[in-house]
């Protein structure tokens, strides 16, 4: 286990989907993830939602979940955010945070 993981407790992984007026959210999500120091990805869906995965230390993943639920991009209107497959992981699957197309 890395020193980062040891210092901040368990590593977590969670999938998310954000509903509402959220197109254009991906760039802001990527920026917020980098600020918080989490890894994963974000993608706009054809249904008009934003989906993705976040991984990192539990406290930082929780901070990102809060941002995805309540803040979002300046022009977004978040109706609801669903989280699934939340689990503890032994190592990160990603080295950074990216937008998928």
N, C-alpha and C positions, 0 to 999 in steps of 0.2 A: 504494500500500500504506500502511496506517495505521502510525503510530508504534509502536503496540502490537505489531503483527505483525512489524515490522522489529526491534524490540528483543528479541523472544523467539523469533525464527526462524520457521520455516514454520508455516502454519496447516494443521491436519489435520481431517479429518472421518472418523468411523467409526460404523457401525451396530452395535447390540449386542442380544443376547437373553440374559436371565438365567433359568436353570432351577433349580428347587428349591422350597422353601416361601417364596415371595417376594411374596405378595399384601400390600399395604400398603407396599411398597417405594417406590412413586412419590413420596410426600411427602418421604421421606428422600433419595431420589435428587435431587429438585429442590433440596433444601436444600444437599446436598453440592456440586452443580454450581454453585450461586450462590457458595458459599464459595470454590471453586477458580477461579471466573471463566470457566467454559465455558458455551456456549449449546447449545440443542437441545431435545429433548423426551423424554418417557417415557410409556409406556402399559401398563396391565395387559391381557393378552390373554385370550381365552376358554379357552385351553389351560392357563392357570395360570402363564404365564411373564410376564416384564416385558421389553418391547422398547422401542427408541428409537434416537436418534441424538445424538452429542456432537460439537461443533465447537469449535475454539479453538487456541491455541498448542500445539505438539506436546507440550511438557513437561506442560502442564495436562491435555491429553487423556489422556496416559499415566497421570497421577495418578488421573484419573477411571476409567480402565480397571482400574487396580489396585483401587480402591475397589469397583467393580462385581463384580470377581472374588473378592475376599477379605473385604470388610467388610459392605456392605449395611446394611439397617436392623437395629435391635437384635433384632427377633423373627424375622428371616429366617434360613433355612438355604440357603446357595448350594451347589448341586450342581456346576454348571458355568456358564460364561459363554462365549458364542460372539461373536466379532467378525467383521464382514465389511465389504466395500466401503471399506476404509481407504485414504484417498488424501489427497494434498496439495491444498489449495484456495486460490484467490486472494483470496476474501472470504467472510465468514460469511453464511450463509443466514438466520440467526435473530438477533434482538436480545436475547433472553433465554432462559430455560429454563422450559418449561411442561409440565404434565400434560395429555395428550390423553385424551378419553373416547370 
